[in-house]
Amino acid sequence: AAAPVGGKEAVSADGEPVPGGGDSAARPLQQLRGHSLVEWPSEEGWRDAALCYDGESSEPYSDIGNNVLFREGLTLQGQPTYTPRLILMDLKGSLSSLKQEGALYGVSQTEPTLTWKGTLSVHKEDPVVKNQFLQQLDQLGGEVDSSRNLISTAFQGEERAAALSVAVRPPDLSHSTYRLESNVRVWSDYLRVHLHPKTISVVQQYSHSSTADRFEAFGFGEKLIRDPSFLDDFEDRLHFYIEECDYLQGFHVLCDLQDGFAGLSAKVVELLNDEYGGRGIFTCGFTPTSYTDTNPLKEVHRLLNSVMGIVHLAGRSSAFCPMSLNKNALGRKRLSPATFPHVVYDASLNYHSSALLATALDTLTIPYRLHSSAVSLTQLTDVLNQSGRKVVTASATIPFPMRDMDTLPDVLCRQQTELPWTGLSACGDLNDSRCFAQSVVMRGVSPEQQISNLAPGGKAASILHNCPTGEEVLGTFLRSHFPTTLSAVHLTQTPCKVTTPYPQFFTPSFNKHGQLMGSGRVPSTSAVESIPVMTALQSSPVLHSVLRSLYREVSRLNLRKFSTFLSAGTELDDFKDVLEELKTLSQCYKMNFDQDDSEDNSDSD
């Protein structure tokens, strides 16, 4: 059945509607994101959306509606703006050179009123020096120019491009190459997109670089939202964005899974359920690819936070997806970074790992952001979360290995013996071909390459080469691996943009369009500008063993030894209840012939 279709009003800085603004086909989603680890992949996603609609007439019309995640507005000077519909929470000291109120609307923080009549001592901190990339942005666009953003993208495609004069088009940095690996410390060091003043909320009670009073326990996050001033500020920001939507699909909630932001996000999702029941909530919990602190006590804290986060976030969300490039991130096993055949990345750099996770996340969420799709977030999650299976896994092929003369049937035929994607959900090696339900997205393949170029009357190399549409090609391939699985398939020709500041960590065998060059051709020296990507969001039986292993590992711990975790507000009896919920959740993924876990009953607490 078709989902309800509505629109949104574009609003000015003070919340007034913009005449003619909005997109009647857009079904907005509100994004809520917590802590600096999450913001690394978040920034990459915003940049991708910005580059898809930069107003250049040479850009083909995109079939992805970015008005689902972005909003229009006007500055106090009447300049049109395009900013993410986003609430971002991070710790004090994590913004680097970025102003909390942003540079787009020309507003500033209110200075406190001074009542002291005596002598004042003023201490000033030197401003953070911007890297070359941010300096170039400022030179090209100006500190308060919306050229670091998009200019009113409600009118997408050729009509909007023709309406924009050269003077207001954003600066073109797509052909510039920056090596930011040594210059990026936090996510804002490569932020290309402007943010609305209502976006950034700084948690003043905790510091980003503090070694004492760290925001490292689930209970600290739960306590934080009980603070009336913090809750009032959050609700004010939330209502500002929600009230401009005619039809709200739901929410994206992205959070750190292994610290206090898991607890904060669990309370946020609970609040969203209370106020906006029936709306879809897709939650992603991120864990680092590598850790700088390998203290055994910290490892246990991360493990306990993961268990609390998975149970609470999965129970209150429509679907919950753990995401990490560390295949063993959910336990205390050794570091095992995911590998991609055509990407050479540094697992110790958030700048690198976030780019891969953002590429996957942006592609996974395409089904309910397509102009032509009637699928909503709620409908997609309802397919995946049947029988209480609210935890899902993510996988991706980055880039999808297609040669410039290949067709999609050609590539998939070369993958007949194995699945083409890499797991991104810290569930080990996803070599299990069983699956309850899945959503698979293929992007960046032109209509001509989606089907075989077989001549009339010619003999097909495989059953895939006989399929008349790209959807049937992909669906037939999936049925060969998952014959009894319900699969939702979506194809879009819009590739994933990987221009500046996306890291150039691809092997030299790709041309600028992200296609593999044939043997004997000279390796490319130009930067890759776009890539095809394939992703899968699955309800998989592998989660039975993953969640059961977590249950068994934590059940063996003597929690009374970890006073910091318990002193944050988590009661011992409450945590035991969470463990039982985790065990019950794992049983939802058990197949009839899976090993019985009756041995868990002998585990002591």
Salt bridges, closest charged atoms under 4 A:
GLU44 OE1 - ARG47 NE 3.19
ASP48 OD1 - ARG47 NH2 2.14
GLU56 OE1 - ARG169 NH1 3.88
GLU59 OE1 - LYS497 NZ 2.73
ASP90 OD1 - HIS35 ND1 3.16
ASP138 OD2 - LYS130 NZ 2.67
ASP138 OD1 - ARG148 NH1 3.90
GLU143 OE2 - LYS130 NZ 3.25
GLU181 OE2 - HIS352 NE2 2.83
GLU216 OE1 - LYS298 NZ 2.84
ASP233 OD2 - ARG237 NE 2.82
ASP236 OD2 - LYS198 NZ 2.67
GLU244 OE2 - ARG71 NE 3.04
GLU244 OE2 - ARG85 NE 3.62
ASP256 OD2 - HIS35 NE2 3.45
ASP259 OD2 - HIS35 NE2 3.59
GLU270 OE1 - LYS267 NZ 3.36
GLU270 OE1 - ARG316 NH1 3.68
GLU275 OE1 - HIS239 NE2 3.25
ASP362 OD1 - ARG369 NH2 3.03
ASP362 OD2 - ARG443 NH1 2.87
ASP404 OD2 - ARG521 NH1 2.63
ASP406 OD2 - ARG403 NE 3.73
ASP406 OD2 - ARG414 NH2 2.75
ASP410 OD1 - HIS465 NE2 2.75
ASP429 OD1 - LYS327 NZ 2.93
ASP432 OD2 - ARG434 NH2 2.76
GLU529 OE2 - HIS175 ND1 3.46
GLU553 OE2 - ARG332 NE 3.12
ASP594 OD1 - ARG434 NH1 3.40
ASP596 OD1 - LYS590 NZ 3.07
GLU599 OE2 - ARG552 NH1 3.80
ASP600 OD1 - ARG552 NE 3.23
ASP603 OD2 - ARG552 NE 3.93
ASP603 OD1 - ARG556 NH2 3.86
ASP605 OD2 - LYS576 NZ 3.44
